[in-house]
């Protein structure tokens, strides 16, 4: 029973930055693999990136490589998504997800994850 709560979304101009946070319940956060996903209206949910349990290895979707950075602070039970050089096409609801028994390597597939947050809206204006 893992509860995930995203925060930090909002409205930003193209080229700007936002940092999203995902706060997780539990006392074994360091053992969770964490992913970030997004879904724009009328589109399918897509992976943004992921960070592995324990080692903190990261992977990113091609669309955000070089612009977004995922990190985690296990002492705070929080994973972050730093988004720089934002584009209008980044507009979406952003979700964090957790997997408790995943690979030591970060996964980008939705079906790898067991728990999901409620999402936070990110809107990038032109």
C-alpha positions in Angstrom: 0.0 0.0 0.0 2.1 2.8 -1.4 0.6 6.3 -1.6 2.2 8.7 -4.1 1.5 12.4 -4.3 2.8 14.6 -7.1 3.3 18.3 -6.8 5.0 21.2 -8.5 3.0 21.5 -11.7 1.8 24.8 -13.1 1.9 27.1 -16.0 5.3 28.1 -17.5 6.4 29.8 -20.7 8.3 27.9 -23.3 12.0 27.7 -22.4 11.2 27.8 -18.7 11.7 25.3 -16.0 9.7 23.4 -13.4 10.5 20.8 -10.8 8.0 18.2 -10.0 8.1 16.3 -6.8 6.6 12.9 -5.9 6.2 12.1 -2.2 5.8 8.4 -1.3 4.6 6.7 1.8 6.4 3.8 3.3 9.6 3.1 5.1 11.4 1.2 2.4 11.4 3.9 -0.3 15.0 3.2 -1.3 13.8 -0.2 -2.6 11.1 1.3 -4.9 11.8 1.7 -8.6 10.3 5.0 -9.6 9.0 6.2 -12.9 7.6 9.4 -14.4 4.9 9.3 -17.1 2.8 11.9 -18.8 -0.5 12.1 -20.7 -1.7 14.9 -22.9 -5.5 15.2 -23.7 -6.4 12.8 -26.4 -3.1 11.0 -26.3 -1.8 7.8 -24.7 0.2 7.8 -21.6 3.9 7.9 -22.3 7.1 7.4 -20.4 9.2 10.3 -19.4 11.9 8.4 -17.5 12.7 6.3 -14.6 15.1 5.8 -11.7 16.0 2.5 -10.3 15.8 1.2 -6.8 18.9 1.3 -4.7 21.5 2.3 -7.3 19.5 5.3 -8.7 20.3 4.5 -12.4 18.2 6.7 -14.7 16.7 6.3 -18.1 14.8 8.8 -20.2 12.5 8.9 -23.2 14.2 10.3 -26.3 11.8 13.2 -26.3 13.2 14.6 -23.0 16.8 13.5 -23.0 19.1 16.4 -22.2 16.3 18.5 -20.8 14.8 16.5 -18.0 16.6 15.0 -15.0 15.2 12.5 -12.5 16.6 12.3 -9.0 15.6 10.8 -5.7 16.1 11.7 -2.0 15.5 8.5 -0.1 15.8 10.2 3.2 12.8 12.3 2.2 10.9 9.6 0.4 10.8 11.8 -2.6 11.6 11.6 -6.3 12.0 14.7 -8.5 11.6 15.5 -12.1 13.6 18.6 -13.1 12.3 19.9 -16.4 14.3 22.5 -18.3 13.9 24.0 -21.7 10.2 23.2 -21.7 8.3 23.1 -24.9 4.6 23.4 -25.6 4.5 19.7 -26.5 5.5 18.9 -22.9 2.1 20.0 -21.8 0.4 17.1 -20.0 -0.6 15.6 -16.7 2.5 14.2 -15.2 2.3 11.0 -13.0 4.8 9.3 -10.8 4.7 5.6 -10.3 6.4 3.0 -8.1 7.3 -0.6 -8.4 8.2 -2.6 -5.3 9.7 -5.7 -6.9 11.1 -4.4 -10.1 14.5 -4.9 -11.8 17.5 -3.1 -10.5 17.4 -1.4 -13.9 14.9 1.4 -14.4 11.8 0.5 -16.5 10.0 2.7 -19.0 6.9 0.5 -19.4 3.7 1.4 -17.6 2.8 -2.2 -16.8 6.0 -2.6 -14.8 4.5 -0.3 -12.1 2.2 -1.1 -9.3 1.3 2.2 -7.8 0.4 5.6 -9.3 0.0 9.1 -8.1 -3.0 11.3 -8.9 -1.0 13.5 -11.4 -0.1 17.1 -11.6 -0.8 19.4 -14.6 2.0 21.0 -16.5 1.1 23.6 -19.1 3.7 25.2 -21.3 2.6 28.2 -23.2 4.1 29.4 -26.5 
